[in-house]
Amino acid sequence: MIITNKFNVPAPLVTLASKEYYSKGESSYSVTEIMAPPKIKRLREQYNDKIESDVADMLWSMLGSALHVVMERGETPGFLSEERLFAEVDGITISGAIDLQQETDNGVVIIDYKFTSAWAVMQEKKEWEEQLNIYKWLVENVKKKKVVGLQICALVRDFSRHETKEGYPNAPIHMVDIPMWDAVFTEGFIKGRLDMHREAKMAQDFGEELQDCSPTERWMTETKYAVKRDGRKTAIRVLDDKEEARILADKEKGYVEVRPGEPKRCTGNFCGVAQWCKQYQGEINE
Ligand code: SF4
């Protein structure tokens, strides 16, 4: 990856951004890679020497790395920081680096730190559930210890004390309990993900098309229907349901403006490979 410095920030920040703190050790797949869409992983590997990222856009990932270093200094009896576990699944070595393990009388509680937004804390985050349950599977299988809890320690970067929305975190550090899966289900999940990655790699090696990213993987927002009337700047209402919008438009003697859903991961190039992705580029050119 090429690190640029478009905003002329001090050189040590560029050095920090260039040093990849995160390592997957000797494994073929880290937990994060297992969960990533196979198409993104394949394209990122293929175009690794062309992908550009500006140091200013890497603020939160740098702070994430800094947090790991700081946490190593906060050694506390009964807590184990930063342990990387390895396991073999169907002949493939996988690994996961666990931020924190709390030893209790009943078993281990796994805790993962996340710099995140208040909005993210208020949503159901499937990827947090997947990640922590793979960690649970690793602890149970490699360390032969019972896991009794999974938690995200959310460091809410845009926290406001004045916000009163339901479900809004009540402090800038907010603990989120994550549902636990049973080991059989998790192992099936890991194997399924590895199969998808293996198939994508084979397709790439044979010059075949990669399987498309799904709407969820593309962070697709929902299509909305704005009821509008000539002579009025703003919409009367914006609805999720087309038929409901049509009925309201008839009543208001207006019309319906369709606001199509947007694949945010593609349009914002959050995958880093949008310019080489045939799926997305094909849609833009249509
Ligand atoms: S541009 Fe969109 S569809 Fe293409 S790899 Fe990225 S997320 Fe997937």
Boltz pocket constraint, residues with backbone or C-beta under 6 A from the ligand:
constraints:
  - pocket:
      binder: B
      contacts: [[A, 37], [A, 39], [A, 40], [A, 43], [A, 212], [A, 213], [A, 217], [A, 218], [A, 263], [A, 265], [A, 266], [A, 271], [A, 272], [A, 273], [A, 274], [A, 275], [A, 277], [A, 278], [A, 279], [A, 280]]
      max_distance: 6.0
